[in-house]
Amino acid sequence: MKNINIKKEHYDIIKELTDKQAGEFVKGVCAYAFEGKPFITKDEYLKGLFMYAKRMLDISAMNSMNGKKGADKLAEKRAKEKMLGVIIGSVLVAGAAAEGANKVE
């Protein structure tokens, strides 16, 4: 799930736009964020605003990707530790069973 955080400074910029500009900008940013579509406009001011928004969205996506890599490595490490615990536990149980069998003989 993707999130868009709108800060007061973003609102201050958007509220200065005309309704047409604001609609085009918000739709363009959402299309880029959720569908990967490029933002195409003839309005030079909106192009500049979009470059700022695009940078923030790209940084967020990169941070998310890096976080996922870290989470995957941690999950792999925990799975290995769990497997090692099961193996050690099995060896201990097998050793105790063997000792018990030797005492019975």
Secondary structure, 3 states (H helix, E strand, C coil): CCCCCCCHHHHHHHCCCCHHHHHHHHHHHHHHHHHCCCCCCCCHHHHHHHHHHHHHHHHHHHHHHHHHHHHHHHHHHHHHHHHHHHHHHHHHHHHHHHHHHHHHC
